[in-house]
Amino acid sequence: METSAHLQPFPLPVGTQIGVYELKKVLAATWYGPIYLAWNHHLRAQAVIEEYLPRPLGRRADDGLDVLPHSAKQAADFQYGLDRFMEESEMLIAIEHPNVIRTDSALPANGTLYRVMQYLEGRDLASACAGQDAAMEAHHLYRVALQLLEALMQVHEKGYAHGAVHPACILQGASGDVVLQGFAGSQLALAARLHIWPQVLRDGYAAPEQYDAPGPPRAPADLYGLGATLYRCIAGRDPIPALQRIAARQNGAFDPQPKAALEPTLAKYSPALLRSIDSMLSLESADRPPSAGVVHDALTQAAAAMPTTAGPKRDAGTPADDRRPASRHLWRSGRWALGGGLAVAVLATAAFLLRSPERTQPVAIPDAARQARPETPSHEPAGPHSAPPAGRSGQQLREGDAPPPPPAPSAKGDRMTASASAASANDAEKAVSPQPIPADPEQRMGSIASRPDSSAATTASVPSPRQSSSPETKNLSTPKQAKNTPLSLVPAHAGEATAALQRERDKPAISHHLAAAQEHLAALRLTTPPGDNAYERFQAIEVLAPDHPKAREGMEAIVTRYGWLIQKALAEGRLRRARIYLERAKQVSAAEPVLEELERALSEAAADPPRGPAR
């Protein structure tokens, strides 16, 4: 066996001329060949040159320049890899896209091929996403994802695939734009021919089929690598390697790769983005999106719905509305001035009309009665992720339960008389109160769990919407109205003014409930214990303000956290606990697709229990 130094595929020395290029530095030395920083003497610009010199097949000749196969037996394999390298280079030369590395030429010299590419300043995405606290902001992540999808669309249209999408092959410039480089299709084709492909795959980012079916990569493998890259950017850690996930599935265990859409720490990202990442990370290629264009369209729509956060920085004390044109401010000022004048007129008219000795005393409306108002609309958006009215309003009528009592008659659309309030308060409270859910000691986690008195004190200090004697509820009284005042003499906009005043009075109670609900979410007191959980707090907010966005977001957060608990219990083989979490999540929102997916996984796990020692 030959061991002389000339058999080692060492890089060319600095100063070597290849056409108009002078090699200035060795940037990297891979198994496939060295990569150089070069200088173009004609254009007076830097360039990057990749040399084809696979370590298992080639060597330098005695002159230190030419490249030769190790032996005649390896000449065919050497030529096969060289042909694939040329094909890939020609494909890249034909692509002109700002998010794909520009390839200027492919120069044959010294018995091999040199791929000449543009030199770009910046750092790779692996460095940008390094560390647990380096998760990207949502708007910037959308930008990166869309640019990478556009790059992959260009490559896939040529009938090729990148083959090794991961953070280290993505260059990010000072402007924040990204460029896809490090194409590995020809490398993987040669590695498959040499039966060394598992050694060149990048664990965590290589698709499962790349381990099973070696050869030139396909588009679904690129989508898997992109999904893994985006997961790294938001979660701050590498995804679980595909081989480990496959082994878990073969052993009947739950997939150890967490669902991005279910991780509580990723709740700041939009559900559309998280679902796209989970879909691209599917183990089966058929379960991934059909193309990069489909993902691009979905994320484009989701990005358009995001609030604008990009733009020039402004002073911290400047309100966001100051970015609007001055004419918009003038219009708003005039609108509020006009609204203030109307409000004064309405109050003056009401004071005159209510000067009757027969006026009634103010009557406090219990919150339970307010829940039963027939005119309260449901503002849940329709769609596959919207919750059914029963699950979100708390009125979960089970078999054998009596339906809620009919709404009490009111003197006007937005007011209830004292007799109607007194007659319906108790019955409405029973109908709207959520069904008790068995207490779960495992939900009391973290530092808050060790201080139950603290949470109890918080709950006690925040009045419940069902306690009509609380200070907040006492303030929610109906305005005084003369019994004998004809309805035709009441101004048409008096109801709007009353509703506005009522909303102002509700703000302190909503703030109290929201603060308590957020604390319960953090402590995983989701639907238990009764009277001291996030679900009932968000219900109370929906009673006071049926269209409050924080209440809707809170209900979705409860389902997300239950999904995470279900996934965790499945991974640990605790099927009974996972079933309990699933039933509780369904009480909040039974129509969430993620719950349907987890229920299928739970059924499969129950039908095929994991083999091995019981846990």
ABEGO torsion letter per residue (X at the ends): XBABAAABBBBBBBGBBBEABBBABBABBBAAEBBBBBBBAAAGBBBBBBBBBBAAABBBBAAGABBBBABAAAAAAAAAAAAAAAAAAAAAAABBBAABBBBABBBBBGGBBBBBBBBBBEBBAAAAABEAAABBBAAAAAAAAAAAAAAAAAAAAAGBBAGBBBAAABBBBAAGBBBBBGBAAAAAAAAAAAGAAAAABBBGABBAAAAABBEBBBAAAAAAAAAAAAAAAAAGBBBBBAAAAAAAAAAGBBBABBBAAABAAAAABBAAAAAAAAAAABABAAABBABAAAAAAAAAAAAAABBBABEBBBBAABBAAAABBAAAAAAAAAAAAAAAAAAAAAAAAAAAAABBAABBBBBBBBAAAAAABAABBBABBBEAABBBAAAAAGBBBBBGBBBBBBBBBBABAABBBAAAAAAAAAAAAAAABBBBBBBBAAABBEAAAABAAAAAAAAAABBBAABAABAAAAABBBBBBBAABBAAABBAAAAAAAAAAAAAAAAAAAAAAAAAAAAAAAAGBAAOBBGBBAAAAAAAAAAABAABAAAAAAAAAAAAAAAAAAAAAAAAGBAAAAAAAAAAAAAABAABAAAAAAAAAAAAAAABBBBEBBX
